[in-house]
Amino acid sequence: MTSLSVETLAAAATEPITSAGNTQLGIAVLAGIAVIVLLITRLKLHAFLALTLGSLALGVFAGAPLAKTISSFTAGLGSTVAGVGVLIALGAILGKLLADSGGADEIVDTILARAKGRAMPWAMVLIASVIGLPLFFEVGIVLLIPVVLLVAKRGNYSLMRIGIPALAGLSVMHGLIPPHPGPLVAIDALHANLGLTLALGVLVAIPTVVIAGPVFSRYAARWVDIPAPEHMIPQRPSAELEHRPRFGATVFTVLLPVVLMLMKALVDIVVNDPANTVQRVTDVAGSPLIALLAAVLVGMFTLGRAAGFTKARLSVTVEKSLAPIAGILLIVGAGGGFKTTLIDVGVGQMIMDLSESWSIPTLLLAWLIAVAIRLATGSATVATISAAGLVAPLAAGMPSTETALLVLAIGAGSLFFSHVNDAGFWLVKEYFGMTVGQTLKTWSVMETIISVVGLGFVLLLSLVL
């Protein structure tokens, strides 16, 4: 992916655009983050504008020339969008094809037809995890909520017993697994190996989603025992379609980019010879751009044409998939600008000095930074972007495994305790018909469990790998 090189990051950490000391830099970082937090939470300003203004404020407080600050911000914005923008767009197209063609509904119906009784919470985790791979969190909720409410009502299940596993599956995918924007940006910022990060992310995600989903849902169902709100059951996306894609073809399409990227990572580890023909082929096929592009092109046939879409309908679907991600791309780009500004004013060296003097493990430090920003802003994506920028210099020279785990530690921290400043909090509250207190006892606790358990497994992997 196009991005700042490791050498550039290292140079930026040692040759800042300001000569401010650590104390002034520390105050500048806090002031810059405070500006972002206040603009987002108090003034309800869009995160793109808040990150832009926060980056400029950071440079001013650090004593950097304004022209240099602007240059750092725009360079970081450009490199980040160049690195992950196309991937986010391709993921959005694949997700839209999955939703509009009825492929998501086909996965849901097929799995639910084979799940009964105590297996139902586990089925909901499986459904959410598979569907959540190519879909953004909010889209996944909109798709899954009708299923959760219908299953709870028809099967006489506790709403929390069914809903929490589904939400856990979506949330874990959103925070830990590419091609979601947060993990992609962290991978880009830290120059991590995407395939390796994906593989380790799956290892962390499986036990994490089990504990935060089916296991925790037993307690959540006791704490909040409410029926499914009938007025919140909307029409399913595929209700008006005459045909739907087959289950096998749908699952194949969704998992195709994951398999290609994992294959590349495996061949890189086993073969480890850039001149080898097999590795050269997998390096191309397993690159994020080619893997996602292949899935989109295949999906046009296995999903779109299977649902009876004409060429014109496919074109409309692709067009409609891109409009909603404009805001996401701007936020991600501005976050990259903020990251580069942090590095260029010398914050990277300050973080390195502090980590050495405080003897805080890098993984724990990254998690704590992400947690603090998540609690302040309510945005997992903003928390991931900002934390990745702060700890990026620490990743220079790290082995690829440690860098991948650093990405996952940041992702886990970005999910910590969703509360009233998070749009996802209100989305879950309204769809499930809960009070604020009930949402805190279920959704917020579930997010905290994901964050803490995810960190635990990341630290465990760091000891054995």
Secondary structure, DSSP 8 states (H G I E B T S, - for coil): -----HHHHHHHHHS-SS---HHHHHHHHHHHHHHHHHHHHTS---HHHHHHHHHHHHHHHHT--HHHHHHHHHHHHHHHIIIIIHHHHHHHHHHHHHHHTTHHHHHHHHHHHT--GGGHHHHHHHHHHHHHTTS-HHHHHHHHHHHHHHHHHHTT--HHHHHHHHHHHHHHHHHHSTTSHHHHHHHHHHT--HHHHHHHHHHHHHHHHHIIIIIHHHHHHHH------GGG----TTTT-S----HHHHHHHHHHHHHHHHHHHHHHHHT--TT-HHHHHHHHHTSHHHHHHHHHHHHIIIIIGGGT--HHHHHHHHHHHHGGGHHHHHHHHHHHHHHHHHHHTTHHHHHHHHHHHHT--HHHHHHHHHHHHHHHH--HHHHHHHHHHHHHHHHTT--HHHHHHHHHHHHHHTTS---TT-HHHHHHHHHHT--HHHHIIIIIHHHHHHHHHHHHHHHHHHHH-
